Amino acid sequence: MTPILAAQSLSMVVGGATLVDTIDLRIAAGEMVAIVGPNGAGKSTLLRMLSGDLRPTRGQIRLKQRDIHSYAPRQLAYHRAMLSQHVSVTFPFTVEEIVHMGAGDAGRATAQRLVDAALAEVGLAHFSDRQLVVEPHVISHLALHMEQSMEAAADIVGEIDRLAMASHRKVTRALAAEALARQGMRD
């Protein structure tokens, strides 16, 4: 089967430090993959490279049999979504306005239906009118959860199938819990 995402000899070296070393990866459509490891192992760097947000120092990444860096940003956004570990909002946007940013070219009426559904999906509907300004050094656990939920909602609005997303979260949580349990790690 032809992989939807493939990485060959993927490496990232910064200032003489090897962050990711010669990764080969093939992911088929619909396949679930968990990347598990200790802090500093290169998981986030690998994901940023696989999403096309970061260019590897060596190797290549192909999305749908095409070099991932040959996609224009708008085209790439139609093929993948990325949920950041940390988000900093420094302007006074409401939660709803931030989620609307994920709607892209969708018309206002269509976008509003998607935004409402996405906020309900991640449990933030009751926060839709709340303004959020978070300084990078003042992120509390609640603010971080809320920011990640808003970004997840924005990704959902970006036309990610809601049911597939829910299924993905359940499977990902189960796989991550299983992998952590095997390694004797806890939350």
N, CA, C and O of each residue as an XYZ file, in Angstrom:
748
protein
N       0.843     -1.177      0.000
C       0.000      0.000      0.000
C       0.892      1.245      0.000
O       1.908      1.288      0.693
N       0.509      2.239     -0.770
C       1.249      3.487     -0.853
C       0.996      4.312      0.406
O      -0.160      4.534      0.764
N       2.045      4.770      1.085
C       1.839      5.556      2.306
C       1.303      6.952      1.982
O       1.605      7.520      0.933
N       0.511      7.486      2.896
C       0.031      8.855      2.732
C       1.104      9.836      3.192
O       1.179     10.961      2.699
N       1.938      9.397      4.146
C       3.042     10.202      4.644
C       4.258      9.302      4.775
O       4.186      8.232      5.381
N       5.372      9.739      4.207
C       6.600      8.942      4.275
C       7.783      9.855      4.568
O       7.900     10.944      4.007
N       8.654      9.393      5.452
C       9.888     10.113      5.764
C      11.042      9.157      5.504
O      10.986      7.982      5.868
N      12.075      9.670      4.877
C      13.234      8.841      4.562
C      14.505      9.543      5.039
O      14.788     10.676      4.650
N      15.268      8.846      5.892
C      16.544      9.345      6.421
C      16.404     10.742      7.016
O      17.250     11.607      6.786
N      15.350     10.958      7.771
C      15.034     12.271      8.322
C      15.926     12.574      9.516
O      15.983     11.800     10.471
N      16.626     13.709      9.459
C      17.498     14.136     10.552
C      17.378     15.634     10.756
O      17.063     16.387      9.835
N      17.639     16.048     11.997
C      17.689     17.474     12.323
C      18.886     17.693     13.231
O      18.970     17.137     14.326
N      19.808     18.515     12.753
C      20.991     18.867     13.520
C      20.998     20.387     13.658
O      20.889     21.108     12.666
N      21.128     20.869     14.898
C      21.157     22.309     15.162
C      22.367     22.607     16.040
O      22.493     22.070     17.141
N      23.249     23.460     15.551
C      24.427     23.846     16.328
C      25.273     22.669     16.773
O      25.831     22.688     17.870
N      25.375     21.661     15.951
C      26.170     20.486     16.289
C      25.433     19.437     17.112
O      25.940     18.330     17.297
N      24.240     19.770     17.610
C      23.445     18.807     18.402
C      22.457     18.105     17.487
O      21.721     18.754     16.744
N      22.439     16.782     17.540
C      21.506     15.990     16.743
C      20.197     15.856     17.515
O      20.148     15.212     18.564
N      19.137     16.469     16.986
C      17.827     16.431     17.641
C      17.008     15.233     17.172
O      16.278     14.628     17.957
N      17.132     14.893     15.892
C      16.469     13.730     15.293
C      17.495     13.081     14.392
O      18.153     13.761     13.606
N      17.641     11.759     14.500
C      18.712     11.075     13.776
C      18.180      9.955     12.887
O      17.780      8.898     13.376
N      18.181     10.194     11.597
C      17.922      9.193     10.555
C      16.638      8.386     10.792
O      16.684      7.176     11.015
N      15.520      9.063     10.739
C      14.213      8.415     10.924
C      13.644      8.011      9.563
O      13.623      8.808      8.624
N      13.191      6.782      9.474
C      12.452      6.290      8.315
C      11.052      5.934      8.820
O      10.906      5.225      9.816
N      10.046      6.423      8.137
C       8.675      6.246      8.608
C       7.729      6.198      7.419
O       7.869      6.974      6.473
N       6.763      5.284      7.469
C       5.732      5.181      6.434
C       4.397      5.031      7.160
O       4.211      4.123      7.970
N       3.474      5.941      6.851
C       2.162      5.903      7.491
C       1.097      5.802      6.402
O       1.028      6.635      5.499
N       0.274      4.768      6.507
C      -0.806      4.553      5.544
C      -2.025      5.371      5.950
O      -2.163      5.738      7.117
N      -2.901      5.656      5.010
C      -4.145      6.373      5.289
C      -4.933      5.611      6.343
O      -5.104      4.397      6.234
N      -5.413      6.311      7.358
C      -6.208      5.699      8.415
C      -5.407      5.038      9.507
O      -5.975      4.639     10.524
N      -4.109      4.910      9.334
C      -3.256      4.269     10.337
C      -3.021      5.218     11.503
O      -2.866      6.423     11.308
N      -2.996      4.675     12.713
C      -2.732      5.466     13.913
C      -1.309      5.155     14.383
O      -0.914      3.993     14.481
N      -0.554      6.209     14.671
C       0.828      6.056     15.114
C       1.024      6.889     16.365
O       0.617      8.050     16.405
N       1.640      6.314     17.389
C       1.971      7.050     18.612
C       3.483      7.228     18.649
O       4.232      6.275     18.432
N       3.924      8.438     18.923
C       5.347      8.728     19.077
C       5.559      8.984     20.562
O       5.086      9.987     21.097
N       6.259      8.091     21.218
C       6.408      8.141     22.663
C       7.891      8.171     23.008
O       8.698      7.482     22.383
N       8.241      8.967     23.999
C       9.619      9.024     24.455
C       9.767     10.058     25.541
O       8.846     10.834     25.794
N      10.926     10.079     26.193
C      11.151     11.036     27.274
C      11.307     12.458     26.746
O      11.481     12.670     25.547
N      11.241     13.429     27.658
C      11.466     14.822     27.288
C      12.818     14.954     26.610
O      13.800     14.345     27.034
N      12.860     15.758     25.548
C      14.117     16.008     24.856
C      14.516     14.935     23.858
O      15.619     14.977     23.313
N      13.628     13.967     23.609
C      13.956     12.876     22.690
C      13.781     13.262     21.226
O      14.212     12.519     20.344
N      13.161     14.406     20.947
C      12.969     14.850     19.568
C      11.577     14.635     19.014
O      11.367     14.781     17.810
N      10.611     14.290     19.870
C       9.244     14.028     19.407
C       8.622     15.257     18.744
O       8.081     15.160     17.643
N       8.696     16.404     19.406
C       8.102     17.627     18.847
C       8.817     18.057     17.575
O       8.175     18.501     16.623
N      10.123     17.931     17.551
C      10.894     18.286     16.358
C      10.495     17.376     15.199
O      10.309     17.848     14.077
N      10.363     16.089     15.460
C       9.940     15.149     14.420
C       8.557     15.520     13.894
O       8.342     15.538     12.682
N       7.620     15.815     14.789
C       6.270     16.183     14.358
C       6.272     17.476     13.558
O       5.539     17.590     12.576
N       7.071     18.439     13.954
C       7.151     19.696     13.196
C       7.720     19.446     11.799
O       7.302     20.086     10.834
N       8.672     18.517     11.691
C       9.198     18.188     10.362
C       8.149     17.446      9.547
O       7.948     17.756      8.373
N       7.475     16.468     10.155
C       6.472     15.681      9.436
C       5.284     16.531      8.981
O       4.634     16.204      7.988
N       4.997     17.618      9.700
C       3.884     18.493      9.325
C       4.284     19.505      8.261
O       3.424     20.181      7.696
N       5.579     19.618      7.980
C       6.050     20.586      6.997
C       6.366     21.943      7.591
O       6.723     22.868      6.862
N       6.241     22.077      8.907
C       6.523     23.350      9.566
C       8.017     23.597      9.764
O       8.434     24.738      9.964
N       8.820     22.546      9.710
C      10.258     22.648      9.923
C      10.956     21.802      8.875
O      10.581     20.650      8.656
N      11.968     22.360      8.225
C      12.727     21.605      7.214
C      13.812     20.781      7.889
O      14.572     21.303      8.704
N      13.892     19.501      7.557
C      14.966     18.682      8.128
C      16.323     19.101      7.547
O      16.391     19.641      6.443
N      17.393     18.848      8.294
C      18.720     19.138      7.754
C      19.152     18.053      6.763
O      19.982     18.291      5.885
N      18.567     16.849      6.922
C      18.809     15.757      5.968
C      17.519     14.954      5.814
O      16.688     14.901      6.721
N      17.374     14.340      4.660
C      16.225     13.477      4.416
C      15.094     14.187      3.696
O      15.162     15.378      3.393
N      14.053     13.411      3.433
C      12.910     13.973      2.727
C      11.604     13.464      3.320
O      11.543     12.393      3.923
N      10.560     14.268      3.128
C       9.220     13.936      3.605
C       8.277     14.056      2.417
O       8.294     15.049      1.691
N       7.451     13.024      2.231
C       6.498     13.027      1.130
C       5.092     12.862      1.695
O       4.810     11.938      2.458
N       4.224     13.781      1.297
C       2.817     13.727      1.653
C       2.062     13.433      0.375
O       2.123     14.208     -0.580
N       1.352     12.321      0.350
C       0.622     11.883     -0.844
C       1.565     11.828     -2.053
O       1.234     12.312     -3.136
N       2.728     11.237     -1.851
C       3.745     10.992     -2.884
C       4.349     12.273     -3.457
O       4.903     12.261     -4.557
N       4.245     13.361     -2.726
C       4.771     14.639     -3.187
C       5.590     15.262     -2.056
O       5.196     15.181     -0.892
N       6.725     15.883     -2.388
C       7.552     16.536     -1.376
C       6.682     17.500     -0.582
O       6.013     18.359     -1.156
N       6.693     17.358      0.734
C       5.807     18.170      1.576
C       6.089     19.657      1.446
O       5.189     20.476      1.631
N       7.341     20.020      1.126
C       7.693     21.433      1.016
C       7.328     22.023     -0.344
O       7.528     23.216     -0.572
N       6.796     21.204     -1.248
C       6.336     21.727     -2.533
C       4.901     22.247     -2.451
O       4.426     22.903     -3.378
N       4.215     21.958     -1.354
C       2.847     22.447     -1.148
C       2.886     23.907     -0.712
O       3.726     24.291      0.101
N       1.987     24.717     -1.245
C       1.798     26.071     -0.737
C       1.146     25.943      0.644
O       0.435     24.969      0.890
N       1.371     26.896      1.544
C       0.786     26.789      2.894
C      -0.719     26.524      2.894
O      -1.198     25.723      3.697
N      -1.471     27.178      2.011
C      -2.919     26.972      1.961
C      -3.243     25.534      1.549
O      -4.148     24.917      2.109
N      -2.503     24.999      0.570
C      -2.728     23.615      0.140
C      -2.402     22.650      1.280
O      -3.144     21.701      1.535
N      -1.300     22.902      1.951
C      -0.877     22.035      3.048
C      -1.925     22.025      4.163
O      -2.164     20.989      4.784
N      -2.543     23.172      4.413
C      -3.565     23.271      5.458
C      -4.769     22.381      5.165
O      -5.449     21.954      6.098
N      -5.047     22.092      3.903
C      -6.163     21.216      3.546
C      -5.835     19.746      3.788
O      -6.739     18.912      3.832
N      -4.556     19.421      3.945
C      -4.145     18.030      4.088
C      -3.775     17.626      5.512
O      -3.761     16.438      5.834
N      -3.477     18.598      6.361
C      -3.074     18.249      7.718
C      -3.378     19.399      8.662
O      -3.516     20.549      8.246
N      -3.479     19.059      9.954
C      -3.665     20.058     11.002
C      -2.657     19.753     12.094
O      -2.286     18.598     12.301
N      -2.225     20.765     12.776
C      -1.210     20.594     13.808
C      -1.692     21.276     15.072
O      -2.066     22.449     15.039
N      -1.690     20.565     16.179
C      -2.066     21.114     17.469
C      -0.790     21.368     18.252
O      -0.085     20.428     18.618
N      -0.489     22.637     18.511
C       0.733     23.002     19.212
C       0.631     22.671     20.691
O      -0.457     22.646     21.266
N       1.782     22.418     21.293
C       1.836     22.133     22.716
C       1.584     23.407     23.521
O       0.936     23.361     24.566
N       2.088     24.537     23.043
C       1.906     25.824     23.712
C       1.447     26.845     22.688
O       1.953     26.887     21.566
N       0.485     27.666     23.082
C      -0.038     28.713     22.221
C      -0.017     30.004     23.029
O      -0.375     29.999     24.206
N       0.390     31.091     22.425
C       0.394     32.377     23.113
C      -0.508     33.344     22.357
O      -0.273     33.639     21.185
N      -1.539     33.835     23.035
C      -2.453     34.805     22.451
C      -2.158     36.144     23.120
O      -2.355     36.291     24.327
N      -1.692     37.112     22.354
C      -1.302     38.386     22.963
C      -2.231     39.535     22.582
O      -1.962     40.678     22.955
N      -3.303     39.273     21.861
C      -4.309     40.275     21.546
C      -5.613     39.839     22.184
O      -5.820     38.641     22.381
N      -6.508     40.774     22.518
C      -7.742     40.413     23.230
C      -8.828     39.838     22.322
O      -9.861     40.473     22.112
N      -8.597     38.631     21.779
C      -9.608     37.953     20.991
C     -10.512     37.162     21.925
O     -10.092     36.751     23.007
N     -11.758     36.949     21.500
C     -12.624     36.037     22.253
C     -12.285     34.615     21.809
O     -11.666     34.392     20.769
N     -12.707     33.679     22.626
C     -12.500     32.268     22.298
C     -13.119     31.972     20.931
O     -12.502     31.307     20.098
N     -14.333     32.466     20.702
C     -15.026     32.225     19.430
C     -14.248     32.800     18.250
O     -14.156     32.161     17.202
N     -13.685     33.999     18.408
C     -12.918     34.620     17.322
C     -11.671     33.794     16.980
O     -11.303     33.660     15.813
N     -11.040     33.253     18.000
C      -9.850     32.434     17.757
C     -10.224     31.177     16.989
O      -9.524     30.783     16.056
N     -11.322     30.549     17.379
C     -11.768     29.338     16.686
C     -12.178     29.666     15.257
O     -11.928     28.872     14.350
N     -12.804     30.822     15.038
C     -13.187     31.252     13.687
C     -11.971     31.332     12.763
O     -12.100     31.149     11.553
N     -10.805     31.602     13.321
C      -9.597     31.717     12.503
C      -9.275     30.423     11.765
O      -8.583     30.440     10.747
N      -9.770     29.316     12.271
C      -9.552     28.035     11.607
C     -10.497     27.768     10.456
O     -10.366     26.746      9.782
N     -11.447     28.658     10.213
C     -12.466     28.434      9.187
C     -11.965     28.679      7.776
O     -12.607     28.259      6.813
N     -10.835     29.348      7.636
C     -10.291     29.586      6.307
C     -11.263     30.333      5.419
O     -11.752     31.401      5.787
N     -11.546     29.775      4.247
C     -12.385     30.429      3.247
C     -13.876     30.132      3.405
O     -14.676     30.561      2.574
N     -14.258     29.413      4.448
C     -15.677     29.078      4.635
C     -16.488     30.354      4.804
O     -16.037     31.300      5.451
N     -17.664     30.382      4.233
C     -18.551     31.533      4.390
C     -18.938     31.710      5.851
O     -18.819     30.772      6.639
N     -19.396     32.889      6.220
C     -19.698     33.210      7.623
C     -20.732     32.251      8.225
O     -20.542     31.775      9.344
N     -21.815     31.961      7.509
C     -22.861     31.074      8.043
C     -22.330     29.657      8.237
O     -22.574     29.032      9.269
N     -21.606     29.158      7.247
C     -21.015     27.818      7.347
C     -20.008     27.781      8.479
O     -19.994     26.848      9.281
N     -19.157     28.809      8.540
C     -18.137     28.877      9.583
C     -18.775     28.901     10.966
O     -18.280     28.243     11.882
N     -19.864     29.647     11.136
C     -20.499     29.751     12.453
C     -21.016     28.398     12.913
O     -20.874     28.047     14.084
N     -21.619     27.627     11.998
C     -22.098     26.283     12.361
C     -20.921     25.401     12.785
O     -21.016     24.662     13.765
N     -19.815     25.481     12.044
C     -18.631     24.690     12.373
C     -18.026     25.123     13.701
O     -17.624     24.286     14.509
N     -17.962     26.427     13.924
C     -17.412     26.962     15.175
C     -18.254     26.503     16.358
O     -17.709     26.042     17.361
N     -19.571     26.623     16.254
C     -20.460     26.198     17.338
C     -20.272     24.711     17.647
O     -20.187     24.320     18.811
N     -20.208     23.888     16.601
C     -20.022     22.445     16.795
C     -18.655     22.144     17.404
O     -18.541     21.288     18.281
N     -17.625     22.838     16.946
C     -16.274     22.595     17.450
C     -16.152     22.999     18.912
O     -15.559     22.271     19.708
N     -16.709     24.158     19.276
C     -16.647     24.588     20.673
C     -17.396     23.614     21.576
O     -16.949     23.330     22.688
N     -18.527     23.104     21.108
C     -19.267     22.106     21.885
C     -18.449     20.826     22.018
O     -18.414     20.214     23.086
N     -17.794     20.423     20.937
C     -16.995     19.179     20.926
C     -15.887     19.200     21.965
O     -15.623     18.183     22.605
N     -15.233     20.343     22.142
C     -14.112     20.416     23.086
C     -14.517     21.008     24.434
O     -13.657     21.277     25.272
N     -15.824     21.213     24.653
C     -16.313     21.661     25.947
C     -16.058     23.130     26.261
O     -15.928     23.495     27.429
N     -15.985     23.978     25.235
C     -15.726     25.406     25.472
C     -16.878     26.314     25.037
O     -16.703     27.531     24.984
N     -18.042     25.759     24.729
C     -19.158     26.584     24.248
C     -19.504     27.684     25.241
O     -19.814     28.803     24.833
N     -19.458     27.391     26.527
C     -19.806     28.392     27.543
C     -18.730     29.469     27.713
O     -18.948     30.437     28.441
N     -17.569     29.321     27.053
C     -16.508     30.326     27.098
C     -16.433     31.141     25.805
O     -15.501     31.929     25.643
N     -17.372     30.978     24.891
C     -17.245     31.570     23.550
C     -17.061     33.085     23.557
O     -16.354     33.614     22.699
N     -17.678     33.798     24.501
C     -17.565     35.260     24.541
C     -16.424     35.758     25.429
O     -16.196     36.964     25.529
N     -15.716     34.845     26.066
C     -14.633     35.250     26.969
C     -13.425     35.726     26.177
O     -12.984     35.068     25.235
N     -12.897     36.880     26.571
C     -11.670     37.371     25.944
C     -10.491     36.670     26.588
O     -10.481     36.397     27.788
N      -9.512     36.392     25.772
C      -8.342     35.689     26.272
C      -7.091     36.435     25.852
O      -6.810     36.583     24.662
N      -6.348     36.898     26.831
C      -5.024     37.463     26.591
C      -4.104     36.725     27.542
O      -4.274     36.807     28.758
N      -3.142     36.014     27.009
C      -2.242     35.227     27.827
C      -0.819     35.646     27.523
O      -0.372     35.560     26.379
N      -0.116     36.093     28.527
C       1.291     36.399     28.360
C       2.067     35.093     28.478
O       1.712     34.253     29.305
N       3.111     34.893     27.682
C       3.845     33.624     27.679
C       4.312     33.161     29.053
O       4.342     31.956     29.302
N       4.681     34.077     29.961
C       5.212     33.672     31.272
C       4.128     33.479     32.336
O       4.454     33.171     33.482
N       2.846     33.653     31.987
C       1.772     33.555     32.963
C       0.789     32.433     32.616
O      -0.343     32.447     33.099
N       1.185     31.486     31.809
C       0.269     30.423     31.388
C       0.045     29.452     32.543
O       0.968     28.769     32.988
N      -1.186     29.405     33.015
C      -1.531     28.455     34.068
C      -2.003     27.159     33.421
O      -2.182     27.089     32.206
N      -2.199     26.153     34.230
C      -2.675     24.872     33.710
C      -4.020     25.041     33.009
O      -4.234     24.475     31.937
N      -4.932     25.817     33.607
C      -6.248     26.027     33.001
C      -6.137     26.780     31.686
O      -6.780     26.414     30.702
N      -5.322     27.832     31.664
C      -5.162     28.607     30.435
C      -4.565     27.738     29.342
O      -4.989     27.818     28.189
N      -3.586     26.909     29.686
C      -2.973     26.028     28.695
C      -4.010     25.063     28.143
O      -4.078     24.862     26.930
N      -4.825     24.459     29.016
C      -5.874     23.533     28.553
C      -6.853     24.266     27.643
O      -7.252     23.746     26.601
N      -7.235     25.472     28.042
C      -8.202     26.234     27.253
C      -7.616     26.589     25.892
O      -8.311     26.499     24.880
N      -6.347     26.993     25.852
C      -5.714     27.337     24.590
C      -5.636     26.118     23.672
O      -5.925     26.221     22.480
N      -5.248     24.964     24.219
C      -5.165     23.756     23.407
C      -6.545     23.362     22.901
O      -6.684     22.925     21.759
N      -7.559     23.510     23.733
C      -8.916     23.189     23.307
C      -9.380     24.128     22.209
O     -10.031     23.699     21.257
N      -9.043     25.428     22.335
C      -9.409     26.380     21.284
C      -8.710     26.036     19.984
O      -9.318     26.089     18.915
N      -7.419     25.678     20.069
C      -6.701     25.341     18.848
C      -7.272     24.060     18.253
O      -7.395     23.941     17.034
N      -7.618     23.111     19.101
C      -8.252     21.890     18.597
C      -9.567     22.231     17.915
O      -9.884     21.676     16.863
N     -10.336     23.142     18.507
C     -11.593     23.556     17.899
C     -11.336     24.242     16.565
O     -12.073     24.019     15.604
N     -10.303     25.071     16.494
C      -9.976     25.732     15.232
C      -9.608     24.701     14.174
O      -9.983     24.844     13.011
N      -8.874     23.660     14.569
C      -8.532     22.595     13.624
C      -9.779     21.850     13.169
O      -9.902     21.489     11.999
N     -10.704     21.623     14.096
C     -11.959     20.943     13.738
C     -12.706     21.797     12.725
O     -13.231     21.282     11.738
N     -12.754     23.118     12.972
C     -13.432     24.019     12.045
C     -12.755     23.968     10.689
O     -13.404     24.149      9.659
N     -11.449     23.721     10.684
C     -10.707     23.625      9.433
C     -11.094     22.380      8.653
O     -10.287     21.865      7.879
N     -12.290     21.892      8.837
C     -12.914     20.805      8.096
C     -12.357     19.427      8.397
O     -12.388     18.545      7.539
N     -11.843     19.229      9.619
C     -11.483     17.891     10.075
C     -12.774     17.209     10.480
O     -13.575     17.799     11.206
N     -12.989     16.024     10.046
C     -14.221     15.303     10.346
C     -14.368     15.107     11.848
O     -13.491     14.526     12.488
N     -15.486     15.595     12.421
C     -15.705     15.573     13.863
C     -15.698     14.154     14.429
O     -15.111     13.918     15.485
N     -16.326     13.229     13.761
C     -16.362     11.859     14.272
C     -14.994     11.197     14.212
O     -14.606     10.482     15.136
N     -14.267     11.431     13.135
C     -12.923     10.868     13.026
C     -12.029     11.450     14.107
O     -11.176     10.746     14.649
N     -12.212     12.723     14.428
C     -11.403     13.380     15.447
C     -11.663     12.750     16.809
O     -10.724     12.482     17.559
N     -12.936     12.509     17.134
C     -13.276     11.900     18.420
C     -12.695     10.498     18.514
O     -12.148     10.115     19.548
N     -12.812      9.743     17.445
C     -12.251      8.397     17.408
C     -10.732      8.451     17.533
O     -10.130      7.643     18.240
N     -10.128      9.396     16.848
C      -8.673      9.568     16.896
C      -8.208      9.846     18.326
O      -7.222      9.265     18.779
N      -8.917     10.737     19.043
C      -8.530     11.065     20.415
C      -8.602      9.832     21.304
O      -7.696      9.587     22.100
N      -9.686      9.047     21.174
C      -9.831      7.855     22.004
C      -8.710      6.860     21.738
O      -8.109      6.329     22.672
N      -8.433      6.612     20.475
C      -7.388      5.654     20.112
C      -6.017      6.170     20.537
O      -5.204      5.410     21.062
N      -5.756      7.460     20.312
C      -4.467      8.042     20.672
C      -4.251      7.964     22.173
O      -3.167      7.598     22.626
N      -5.280      8.306     22.952
C      -5.161      8.220     24.419
C      -4.879      6.793     24.855
O      -4.030      6.556     25.715
N      -5.595      5.838     24.259
C      -5.398      4.440     24.625
C      -3.997      3.967     24.261
O      -3.345      3.289     25.055
N      -3.532      4.319     23.069
C      -2.186      3.921     22.650
C      -1.118      4.567     23.522
O      -0.157      3.905     23.915
N      -1.273      5.844     23.828
C      -0.295      6.538     24.660
C      -0.283      5.960     26.066
O       0.788      5.762     26.640
N      -1.459      5.685     26.633
C      -1.538      5.100     27.979
C      -0.876      3.727     28.003
O      -0.155      3.391     28.943
N      -1.126      2.946     26.972
C      -0.524      1.618     26.880
C       0.998      1.706     26.788
O       1.715      0.962     27.458
N       1.480      2.622     25.951
C       2.931      2.775     25.789
C       3.570      3.269     27.078
O       4.639      2.793     27.460
N       2.925      4.224     27.757
C       3.472      4.727     29.017
C       3.467      3.648     30.093
O       4.407      3.537     30.880
N       2.413      2.864     30.118
C       2.325      1.778     31.098
C       3.450      0.762     30.878
O       4.029      0.247     31.834
N       3.752      0.479     29.595
C       4.844     -0.456     29.282
C       6.183      0.098     29.739
O       7.070     -0.661     30.129
N       6.333      1.410     29.695
C       7.598      2.024     30.086
C       7.630      2.363     31.561
O       8.643      2.854     32.059
N       6.523      2.105     32.282
C       6.455      2.389     33.701
C       6.341      3.871     34.011
O       6.717      4.314     35.096
N       5.814      4.651     33.040
C       5.686      6.091     33.227
C       4.242      6.423     33.573
O       3.332      5.648     33.276
N       4.033      7.586     34.207
C       2.679      8.058     34.543
C       2.539      9.494     34.157
O       3.522     10.183     33.884
N       1.272      9.959     34.135
C       1.001     11.378     33.828
C       1.662     12.272     34.843
O       1.550     13.495     34.755
